[in-house]
Amino acid sequence: MTKYDKGFNGIQDVVQFAIEREEAAIQAYGEMHEKTSMPGLKTLLLELQSEEKNHKKILQAIKPEDIAGLDHEDIADLKISDYLVEEPLSDDISFQDLLIFAAKKEQKAVELYAELAQKASTKELRGLFEFLAQQEKAHKLKLEKEYEDHVLWDD
């Protein structure tokens, strides 16, 4: 049982739950953007925030009849962040620490939606949770590629 077991009463409950999670992510990336003075980090944070806003728009537009047609493409998992230690965020966060924090956050979202998909009471709910997991997995992949390109080979 997960702390997010809410006894969803259908697609709209799931969509509202997902929208609230996207809103929290939008706010978190915005707060991190305000805390850093590093231009590259500011740019990445704005990109992540923009992607979360896009996810929110997608969710707001979903209708129950759309669920069956949602794309469930397989997203690669580099698993880079799976082996990294997440540090608490501070006002002087480094690019590396932000990438790790954000990738870990996306991984937790993937795991949450995958768990909820397994527990879904209907095929439609399972499909929606699987779609949401794939969206978060795509974010994690982007962050891990950034880490690989800008941090991994610099160490």
Secondary structure, DSSP 8 states (H G I E B T S, - for coil): --TT-----SHHHHHHHHHHHHHHHHHHHHHHHHH---HHHHHHHHHHHHHHHHHHHHHHH--GGGGGG----------SGGGS------TT--HHHHHHHHHHHHHHHHHHHHHHHHH-SSHHHHHHHHHHHHHHHHHHHHHHHHHIIIIITT-
